[in-house]
Amino acid sequence: MINLLENPDIWLIAGVILITVEVFFGSLVLFLPIGLASMIVGLIYKFQNNFEVSIIDNWAYALVLWGIISVIFSYLIQKFFKNKGNKKDINSY
């Protein structure tokens, strides 16, 4: 299991699957930020393997980085797609 978390291909495949699920379900809050974060962690692992640089030391750091990036992307998506105050919404009370 630990070897799977340190494999960059698994992170990239998980990112593609999560972004594809986002295309079909369209929640914009759950699958897209997690998928983008998976892609970034996978790309960091690929960069680390190709250039012999140590950015992520072990699987625990990878999971923490994945969670932090997911929260940041979730916040940015919420901020970007938030309804502007100029438009009246029928659900605004």
C-alpha positions as CSV (number, residue, x, y, z in Angstrom):
1,M,0.0,0.0,0.0
2,I,2.8,2.4,0.9
3,N,4.4,1.8,-2.5
4,L,1.2,2.8,-4.2
5,L,1.3,6.1,-2.4
6,E,4.8,6.8,-3.6
7,N,4.1,5.9,-7.2
8,P,3.6,9.0,-9.4
9,D,1.6,7.1,-12.0
10,I,-1.0,6.2,-9.4
11,W,-1.4,9.8,-8.4
12,L,-1.8,10.9,-12.0
13,I,-4.3,8.2,-12.8
14,A,-6.3,9.0,-9.7
15,G,-6.3,12.7,-10.8
16,V,-7.5,11.9,-14.2
17,I,-10.3,9.6,-12.8
18,L,-11.4,12.2,-10.3
19,I,-11.5,15.0,-12.9
20,T,-13.5,12.8,-15.2
21,V,-15.9,12.0,-12.4
22,E,-16.2,15.8,-11.9
23,V,-17.1,16.2,-15.6
24,F,-20.0,13.8,-15.2
25,F,-21.4,14.9,-11.8
26,G,-20.4,18.6,-11.7
27,S,-20.2,19.3,-8.0
28,L,-17.1,21.7,-8.4
29,V,-16.5,21.2,-4.7
30,L,-15.4,17.7,-4.2
31,F,-13.9,15.9,-7.1
32,L,-12.2,18.7,-9.0
33,P,-10.0,20.1,-6.2
34,I,-9.0,16.6,-5.1
35,G,-8.3,15.6,-8.7
36,L,-6.2,18.7,-9.4
37,A,-4.3,18.1,-6.1
38,S,-3.6,14.5,-7.1
39,M,-2.3,15.6,-10.5
40,I,0.0,18.2,-8.8
41,V,1.4,15.6,-6.3
42,G,1.9,13.1,-9.2
43,L,3.8,15.8,-11.2
44,I,5.9,16.6,-8.2
45,Y,6.8,12.9,-7.8
46,K,7.6,12.7,-11.5
47,F,9.8,15.7,-11.3
48,Q,11.5,14.3,-8.2
49,N,12.2,10.9,-9.9
50,N,13.5,12.5,-13.1
51,F,15.8,15.1,-11.6
52,E,16.9,13.3,-8.4
53,V,15.5,16.1,-6.2
54,S,13.9,15.5,-2.8
55,I,10.7,17.5,-2.5
56,I,8.4,14.9,-0.9
57,D,10.3,12.6,1.5
58,N,7.7,10.0,2.2
59,W,4.1,9.0,1.7
60,A,2.9,10.9,4.8
61,Y,4.2,14.2,3.4
62,A,2.5,13.4,0.1
63,L,-0.9,12.9,1.8
64,V,-0.5,16.1,3.8
65,L,0.5,18.1,0.7
66,W,-2.4,16.5,-1.2
67,G,-4.8,17.6,1.5
68,I,-3.5,21.2,1.7
69,I,-3.5,21.6,-2.1
70,S,-7.1,20.2,-2.2
71,V,-8.3,22.7,0.4
72,I,-6.6,25.6,-1.4
73,F,-8.1,24.6,-4.7
74,S,-11.5,24.2,-3.1
75,Y,-11.3,27.7,-1.6
76,L,-10.2,29.2,-4.9
77,I,-13.0,27.5,-6.8
78,Q,-15.6,28.6,-4.3
79,K,-14.2,32.2,-4.5
80,F,-14.1,32.2,-8.3
81,F,-17.6,30.8,-8.9
82,K,-19.3,32.6,-6.0
83,N,-22.4,34.5,-7.1
84,K,-21.7,38.2,-7.3
85,G,-23.8,40.5,-5.1
86,N,-25.2,42.4,-8.1
87,K,-27.6,39.7,-9.2
88,K,-30.8,38.9,-7.4
89,D,-31.2,35.2,-6.7
90,I,-34.6,33.7,-5.9
91,N,-33.1,31.8,-3.0
92,S,-31.7,34.9,-1.3
93,Y,-33.7,35.8,1.8
